[in-house]
Amino acid sequence: MTTRAVRGRPTRARPVVVHLTTTDMSLDWLLGPQLRAFGDAGYEVVGMSAPGPHVSSLVAMGVRHVPVPAFTRSSNPLDDVRAFVQVWRLLRRERPDVLHTHNPKPGVLGRIAGRLAGVPLVVNTQHGLYAQPTDRRRRRWPVYTAERIAAAFGHMELVQNPEDVDTLVKVLRVPARKVRLLGNGIDLDRFDPAAVAPDVRRRLRDEWGVAPDDVLCGVVGRLVREKGIGEVLEAARLLQMRSVPVRFVVIGPADTDKSDAVPADEMERARAHGVVFTGQRGDLPDCYTAMDVFVTASWREGFPRAAMEAAAMRLPIVAADVRGNRQVVVDEVTGLLFPVRDAAALAEQVSELAASPERRATLGAAGRWKAEGEFDQRRIIEITLETYRATRR
C-alpha cells in the first residue's frame, strides 16, 4: 500500500494511524487485537498515551508508542490543558494520516487537537457516553456539551452502543452521516470453553479455596464503586447470612487514582464473607471456566467486554439493567437483569440461579449462541478499516 503526499504531507510506504488513549493499558488490553489487525492491513500503527508498564507489550506487537506525560485520569483542568498542548504538538510532529481517539478525555481533547493539527482524518470511538439520558442535568449537560463540540471537530463517530447512537443524533444533533454503529467484539477462538484444558476448573477453584459444590460467581473489573463492586460485596454478605452455597471471586486491579476506589478495609471485611480478590490476571478464559455465574453490577457501561467474554464462555450472566449490559444480556434468555445499585435484587437473582444447574446451563448455551452471532471482533475490525478507507479516498 502506498500513500500520496497531500498538501505538503510526507509520502510514506504505509499510512500512519495514531490511536490515542489515556493509558497504555487501554492500548494493550482494550485495543491490542485491533491494533495488530490494522498493522496486518498495511497501516503503521502508533499508540499515544501516558507511559506505563504496557509499553513493552505494545512494542512487542509492532506498535510504536509515543508518550503523552500530561495525560492523567484526574479531573484537574490544568492537567487537561497541558495534555491538550502535548497532543497537538505531538500530532504536528508525527503528521499521521489518521487519528483515532478513545475514552472520554482523549476523545474530547484529541478530536479538537487533531483537527487543529491538520490531521486529514479524525475518528472517535464512543465506548460509552459518560452520561446517560437518565442522569441528572448537572451531570448530563456538561458531558453532552463537550461531546457535541468535539464531534464538530471529528470526521466520524464509531459508536459501540445503539442507545448512544440515538443520543448523539437525536439529542446532541450530531449529523447522522458522521455516526456509524460499531458494536463491540472479542476473540471467539480464545474465549471458547472447548479451548481450555480439562483440569483448569478444578485447579483454579482449589487455588481460590472454592469447594466443588459451591456456586462460584465471578466479577471482572476495576475495583471502583462505578463498577458496582460495593453492591457485589453487599450481595455476598447477604447470601452468606442466608447460608446460600455461593462464593464470589473478583478479578481486576485496584484503581487508587480514582476517587471512588474501593477502600482496603471494605475488601478485608468482604474476605470474611468468602470473597476472593485475585488482582489483575492474564488467564481470563481459564478464570471464566472456573465460574458458574458471571456478575456485572456496573452503574454505567458502553458495551462491556467482560460480559461478552463470559457469554462466549457459556456463563449465565446476572447484570445491572443499564445501557451496554442490555446489549449483551437478553433478560431471561442469556441471563438476568436487576435494577442498578440494588444489592438485594442482585443477591436474589444469584440465589435463584444457584438453585438451578439446569437453568444456568440453558442460559449459558444461549449466551454462547448470541456471542457467535454478534460479538466477533473481526466484524469490528472490518468496519473500522472500511471507515479509514472510505474517508481517505
C-alpha positions in Angstrom: 0.0 0.0 0.0 1.3 3.4 -0.9 0.1 6.9 0.0 0.5 10.2 -1.8 1.7 13.4 -0.4 -1.2 15.7 0.4 -0.7 19.5 0.8 2.9 19.1 1.9 2.4 15.9 3.9 5.2 13.3 3.5 4.9 10.4 1.1 5.1 7.1 3.1 5.3 3.5 2.3 2.4 2.9 4.7 -0.3 5.3 6.0 0.1 6.1 9.7 -2.8 5.7 12.1 -2.4 7.0 15.7 -4.6 5.6 18.4 -5.0 7.9 21.4 -6.0 6.7 24.9 -5.4 7.9 28.4 -3.3 4.9 29.5 -1.1 2.4 27.8 -3.2 -0.3 29.5 -6.1 0.6 27.2 -3.9 0.3 24.1 -2.7 -3.1 25.2 -5.8 -4.8 26.8 -8.7 -2.9 25.2 -7.3 -2.4 21.7 -4.5 -4.9 21.3 -6.1 -7.3 18.8 -7.4 -4.4 16.7 -4.0 -2.7 16.6 -2.4 -5.9 15.4 -5.1 -6.3 12.7 -4.6 -2.7 11.5 -0.9 -3.4 11.2 -1.6 -6.6 9.2 -3.9 -4.5 6.9 -1.0 -2.2 5.9 -1.0 0.6 8.4 1.8 1.8 10.5 0.2 1.8 13.9 1.2 4.3 16.6 -0.1 4.4 20.2 -0.2 7.6 22.1 -1.0 7.6 25.9 0.6 8.2 29.2 3.6 5.9 29.5 3.4 2.9 31.7 4.2 -0.8 32.1 2.3 -1.9 29.0 4.6 -0.1 26.5 6.8 -3.1 26.2 3.8 -5.2 25.2 2.8 -2.7 22.6 6.3 -2.7 21.1 6.3 -6.5 21.0 3.1 -6.4 18.9 4.7 -3.9 16.5 3.1 -0.7 17.8 5.3 2.3 18.2 4.5 4.2 21.4 4.6 8.0 21.8 4.2 9.1 25.4 1.8 11.9 26.5 3.1 12.5 30.0 0.4 15.0 30.9 -2.4 12.5 30.4 -4.0 11.5 33.8 -7.3 10.2 34.8 -7.8 13.0 37.2 -10.2 15.9 36.7 -7.6 18.6 37.1 -8.2 21.3 34.4 -4.6 22.4 34.3 -3.5 18.8 33.6 -6.1 18.7 30.7 -4.7 21.9 29.2 -1.2 20.5 29.4 -2.3 17.3 27.8 -4.1 19.1 25.0 -1.0 21.1 24.2 1.2 18.0 24.3 -1.2 16.1 22.0 -1.4 18.9 19.5 2.4 19.3 19.4 2.9 15.5 19.0 0.4 15.3 16.2 2.1 18.2 14.4 5.4 16.3 14.7 4.1 12.8 13.8 1.8 14.1 11.0 -0.4 10.9 10.9 -2.9 10.2 8.1 -5.5 9.0 10.7 -6.1 9.9 14.3 -8.3 7.5 16.2 -9.3 8.6 19.7 -10.8 6.5 22.5 -12.0 7.1 26.1 -13.8 10.3 27.3 -10.8 12.6 27.8 -8.7 11.7 24.8 -11.9 11.6 22.7 -12.7 15.2 23.5 -9.2 16.7 23.6 -7.9 14.5 20.8 -10.6 15.3 18.3 -10.1 19.0 18.7 -6.3 18.8 18.8 -6.2 16.5 15.8 -8.3 18.8 13.6 -6.3 21.9 14.6 -3.1 20.0 13.9 -4.3 19.3 10.4 -4.8 15.5 10.6 -6.7 14.5 7.4 -9.0 12.0 9.1 -10.1 12.2 12.8 -12.1 9.2 14.0 -13.5 8.7 17.5 -14.8 5.5 19.1 -17.6 6.1 21.6 -17.0 3.3 24.1 -20.0 4.7 26.0 -21.1 8.3 26.6 -20.0 9.2 30.1 -23.6 10.5 30.8 -26.9 8.9 30.1 -30.3 10.4 29.4 -31.5 9.2 32.9 -28.7 11.2 34.7 -29.3 14.5 36.4 -29.0 17.6 34.2 -25.9 18.8 36.1 -24.0 15.7 35.1 -25.6 15.2 31.7 -25.2 18.6 30.0 -21.5 19.3 30.7 -20.7 15.9 29.1 -23.1 16.4 26.3 -21.8 19.9 25.6 -18.2 18.7 25.5 -19.1 15.7 23.2 -21.1 17.9 20.8 -18.2 20.4 20.5 -15.6 17.6 20.0 -17.9 15.9 17.4 -17.8 19.0 15.3 -14.0 18.6 15.0 -14.1 14.9 14.1 -14.9 13.3 10.8 -16.6 10.1 12.1 -18.0 8.7 15.3 -17.9 4.9 15.6 -20.4 4.1 18.4 -20.4 0.9 20.3 -23.9 1.1 21.7 -27.1 1.7 19.7 -28.6 3.7 22.6 -25.7 6.2 22.3 -26.3 6.5 18.5 -29.8 7.8 19.3 -28.4 10.2 21.9 -25.8 11.6 19.6 -28.1 12.0 16.6 -31.4 13.0 18.3 -30.3 14.8 21.4 -26.8 16.2 20.6 -27.7 16.8 16.9 -24.5 15.2 15.6 -25.1 14.8 11.8 -26.3 11.2 11.1 -23.7 10.9 8.2 -20.9 11.2 10.8 -22.3 8.5 13.1 -21.9 4.8 12.5 -22.9 1.9 14.8 -19.8 -0.1 15.5 -20.7 -2.5 18.3 -18.0 -4.4 20.1 -16.3 -7.7 19.8 -13.9 -10.3 21.2 -11.8 -13.1 20.1 -14.3 -16.0 19.9 -11.5 -18.5 19.4 -9.7 -17.5 22.6 -12.9 -17.3 24.6 -14.2 -20.7 23.8 -14.8 -23.4 26.6 -13.5 -26.0 24.2 -10.1 -24.3 24.1 -9.5 -24.6 27.9 -7.7 -27.6 29.4 -10.0 -30.0 31.3 -8.2 -29.7 34.6 -8.3 -25.9 34.8 -11.6 -25.5 36.6 -10.6 -27.7 39.5 -7.1 -26.2 39.7 -8.3 -22.6 40.0 -11.2 -23.4 42.3 -8.7 -25.2 44.6 -6.4 -22.1 44.4 -9.2 -19.8 45.4 -10.5 -22.1 48.2 -13.8 -22.8 46.5 -15.5 -26.1 47.3 -16.7 -28.4 44.5 -20.3 -27.9 45.4 -20.1 -24.1 45.8 -21.6 -22.0 43.1 -18.9 -19.6 42.1 -19.9 -16.1 40.9 -17.2 -14.2 39.0 -16.7 -10.4 38.6 -14.2 -8.9 36.3 -13.4 -5.2 36.5 -11.5 -2.4 38.3 -12.1 -2.1 42.0 -14.2 1.1 41.9 -17.7 2.0 43.0 -18.8 2.7 39.5 -18.2 -0.9 38.6 -20.8 -1.9 41.2 -18.2 -3.6 43.4 -20.0 -2.3 46.5 -23.2 -3.9 45.5 -21.4 -7.2 44.8 -19.8 -7.2 48.2 -23.1 -6.5 49.9 -24.8 -9.3 47.9 -22.1 -11.6 49.1 -22.8 -10.7 52.7 -26.5 -11.2 52.3 -26.1 -14.6 50.7 -23.7 -15.7 53.4 -26.2 -14.7 56.1 -28.8 -16.9 54.3 -26.3 -19.8 54.1 -26.6 -19.9 50.3 -23.7 -22.0 49.0 -22.3 -19.2 46.8 -18.8 -17.7 46.6 -17.6 -14.7 44.8 -14.3 -14.1 43.0 -13.4 -10.5 42.0 -10.8 -10.3 39.2 -9.3 -6.9 38.5 -6.8 -4.3 39.6 -7.2 -1.7 42.3 -7.6 1.8 40.9 -6.3 4.0 43.7 -6.1 7.1 41.4 -9.9 7.2 41.2 -11.9 8.9 43.9 -14.4 6.0 44.1 -11.8 3.3 44.7 -13.0 0.6 47.0 -11.2 1.0 50.3 -8.9 -1.7 51.6 -10.8 -2.2 54.8 -14.0 -2.8 52.9 -12.2 -5.5 50.9 -10.9 -7.0 54.1 -14.4 -7.3 55.5 -15.6 -8.9 52.3 -12.9 -11.6 52.6 -14.6 -12.6 55.8 -17.7 -13.2 53.8 -15.8 -15.6 51.5 -15.0 -13.1 48.7 -11.7 -13.8 46.8 -9.8 -10.9 45.3 -7.2 -12.1 42.7 -6.0 -8.8 41.3 -5.4 -8.5 37.6 -4.9 -11.8 35.7 -3.9 -12.6 32.2 -5.6 -16.0 32.0 -9.3 -14.9 31.8 -10.5 -17.8 29.7 -9.3 -20.1 32.4 -10.9 -18.0 35.1 -14.3 -18.0 33.4 -14.1 -21.8 33.2 -13.8 -21.9 37.0 -17.0 -19.9 37.4 -20.7 -20.9 37.4 -22.3 -17.5 37.1 -20.9 -14.1 35.8 -22.0 -10.9 37.6 -21.7 -7.3 36.5 -23.2 -4.7 38.7 -21.8 -1.6 36.9 -23.6 1.7 37.1 -22.5 2.7 33.6 -21.3 0.7 30.6 -20.7 1.2 26.9 -20.6 -2.3 25.6 -18.9 -4.4 28.3 -16.1 -6.6 27.1 -16.0 -8.9 30.2 -19.7 -9.7 29.8 -19.2 -10.6 26.2 -16.3 -12.8 27.2 -18.4 -14.5 29.8 -21.3 -15.1 27.4 -18.8 -16.7 24.9 -17.6 -19.0 27.7 -21.2 -20.2 28.2 -21.8 -18.5 31.5 -25.2 -17.2 32.6 -25.0 -13.5 33.4 -26.6 -11.5 36.2 -26.3 -7.9 35.2 -27.4 -4.4 36.2 -30.1 -3.1 33.9 -28.1 -0.3 32.2 -27.2 0.6 28.7 -24.4 -1.7 27.5 -25.4 -4.6 29.7 -28.8 -4.6 27.9 -26.9 -5.1 24.6 -25.1 -8.2 25.9 -27.7 -9.8 28.1 -31.2 -10.8 26.9 -33.2 -10.9 30.1 -34.5 -14.5 30.9 -32.7 -15.8 27.8 -29.0 -15.4 28.3 -29.1 -14.1 31.8 -31.0 -12.0 34.3 -31.2 -8.2 34.7 -31.6 -6.5 38.0 -32.2 -2.8 39.0 -28.9 -0.9 39.1 -27.5 -0.3 42.6 -29.9 -2.8 44.2 -27.7 -5.3 46.1 -30.7 -7.2 47.5 -32.1 -7.8 44.0 -28.6 -8.9 42.8 -28.5 -11.4 45.7 -31.9 -12.7 44.9 -31.1 -13.4 41.3 -27.8 -15.1 42.2 -29.6 -17.2 44.7 -32.2 -18.2 42.0 -29.5 -19.3 39.6 -27.5 -21.1 42.3 -30.5 -23.3 43.0 -30.8 -24.5 39.3 -27.9 -26.0 37.4 -30.2 -26.8 34.5 -31.3 -23.1 34.2 -27.6 -22.0 34.4 -26.8 -24.4 31.5 -29.7 -23.2 29.4 -28.9 -19.5 29.8 -25.2 -20.2 29.2 -25.8 -22.0 26.0 -28.0 -19.2 24.7 -25.2 -16.7 25.6 -22.7 -18.6 23.5 -25.1 -18.7 20.6 -25.6 -14.9 20.9 -21.8 -14.3 21.1 -21.1 -16.3 18.0 -23.7 -14.3 16.1 -23.0 -10.8 17.4 -19.7 -10.5 19.3 -17.0 -11.4 16.7 -14.2 -8.8 16.8 -13.4 -9.4 13.1 -16.6 -7.5 12.2 -15.5 -4.6 14.4 -12.0 -4.5 12.7 -13.5 -4.6 9.2 -16.0 -1.7 10.0 -13.1 0.4 11.3 -10.9 -0.4 8.3 -13.8 0.5 6.0 -14.1 3.8 7.7 -10.4 4.5 7.2 -10.5 3.5 3.5 -13.8 5.2 2.6 -12.8 8.6 4.1 -9.3 8.5 2.7 -10.3 8.0 -1.0 
